[in-house]
Amino acid sequence: MNQKAFWETNWNKEAARLPVNSFARRAYKLIKPKHRTLLDLGCGNGTDSLYFAKKGLIVTAVDWSNNALRQLKEVIRRQGIKNVKAVQNDIAKISFRPDSFDVVYAHLSLHYFDDTTTRKIFNHIHKVLKPDGLFFVKCKSVQDKFYGLGRKIEENVYEHRGHLRHFFSKNYMIDLLRKFQLIRVRRTSSFYYDYKCSFIEAVAKK
Ligand SMILES: C[S@@+](CC[C@H](N)C(=O)[O-])C[C@H]1O[C@@H](n2cnc3c(N)ncnc32)[C@H](O)[C@@H]1O
């Protein structure tokens, strides 16, 4: 099964919506009134996109899963939401204009790529952020319990049943963000669905 098919299957059924996660809530506390536009990369069924939209941000929600976006579009339609645009695309291929967004937000969606692609994505995020724009990113850490499961592809990248996982160390995240001003980077752990995971979270500014 390829990566996209994995996610289409994952989003195939109407999953119970998780509550808005604490990362999104903490991000919102740092977002200022001058920040108007937000790009949610790997938005899934859009729980966080809808949270930011309800706070008044103009949201572009990107995911490659049609099944996930169908669920988001259904909420947009039912609730008559005007400030969320759902866009089907591969994060590795996005190409927005420079200085397009005040905020880029990526919750558990940038840890599926090899190192070269990851660096390309982080550089593109830097380009599309406006000056003073904020970037919030949270990825699985090398301390996660799934670390090392499956076939090793490269340093900290493993493929298990067709699913690629890239585990981040704190130093790796810092290195990826070297074009940005780093505001905060830290290791956290919490339950995601039904198991305890380890993460690296970062906040950075252009
Ligand atoms: C763990 S889920 C997180 C979803 C959402 N951010 C949340 O926190 O609920 C990862 C999401 O990233 C999306 N994704 C993974 N690789 C992608 C890619 N190359 N392009 C676009 N979306 C991708 C998946 O379809 C999935 O919806």
The ligand as a Gaussian input file, in Angstrom:
#p B3LYP/6-31G(d) Opt

LIG

0 1
 C       -1.642000      12.107000      11.793000
 S       -2.689000      12.867000      10.606000
 C       -2.859000      14.497000      11.326000
 C       -4.093000      15.190000      10.823000
 C       -4.378000      16.537000      11.473000
 N       -3.280000      17.479000      11.322000
 C       -4.727000      16.330000      12.923000
 O       -3.907000      16.637000      13.772000
 O       -5.837000      15.846000      13.192000
 C       -1.577000      13.189000       9.236000
 C       -2.268000      13.819000       8.043000
 O       -1.275000      14.183000       7.088000
 C       -1.761000      13.869000       5.802000
 N       -0.606000      13.655000       4.925000
 C        0.399000      12.766000       5.074000
 N        1.264000      12.872000       4.065000
 C        0.797000      13.857000       3.244000
 C        1.246000      14.425000       2.034000
 N        2.371000      13.997000       1.423000
 N        0.525000      15.416000       1.475000
 C       -0.627000      15.841000       2.052000
 N       -1.111000      15.336000       3.202000
 C       -0.406000      14.357000       3.795000
 C       -2.601000      12.607000       5.976000
 O       -3.520000      12.420000       4.926000
 C       -3.236000      12.884000       7.336000
 O       -4.483000      13.496000       7.182000

